[in-house]
Amino acid sequence: MGARKHKRAEAIKEARKHNAIAKLNNVPTSPRKMRLVADMIRGMKVELALHALQYSPKSAAKPVYKLLRSAIANWEAKNEGIRIEDANLYVKEIFVDEGRTLKRIQPAPQGRAHRIRKRSNHVTIVVDSRIANDKDVEAKVEEKN
């Protein structure tokens, strides 16, 4: 591995130490409905996102709420000794991918059959600390000077 590639790999590895990732696979909701909830909390502070999900009328909000709490727990496990309140956590990334589609048949008039597609999705949340990002920015500025 070349020097540039090695430095880049080390930088990526260091950045991942601060991130906490949580995934939820095969949620029995259509990806389109889940993306509405994901767009609602993207970039929000964790506390505000939890409150928004808790009181959202969307049925897709409940699994995302549990997933966000899991991501917070993962962040706590990676960063022992740092309080969540001091870390200024936010939802760095959230994306919804299409999962498997179950194909079912429903009877239709005149002996026909219509196909029903029961869609599912995969949700991924990345939680990060704004304080860690501020330190990275300061370090990059010092390197340039």
KAFENBEL-V910501 format. One record per helix or strand. SS is the DSSP state (H for helix, E for strand). FROM is the first residue (numbers start at 0). LEN is the number of residues. If there is no record, write none. Layout:
ss=SS from=FROM len=LEN
ss=SS from=FROM len=LEN
This chain:
ss=H from=2 len=16
ss=E from=19 len=8
ss=H from=30 len=11
ss=E from=44 len=1
ss=H from=45 len=9
ss=H from=60 len=18
ss=H from=83 len=4
ss=E from=88 len=19
ss=H from=108 len=3
ss=E from=112 len=17
ss=H from=129 len=15
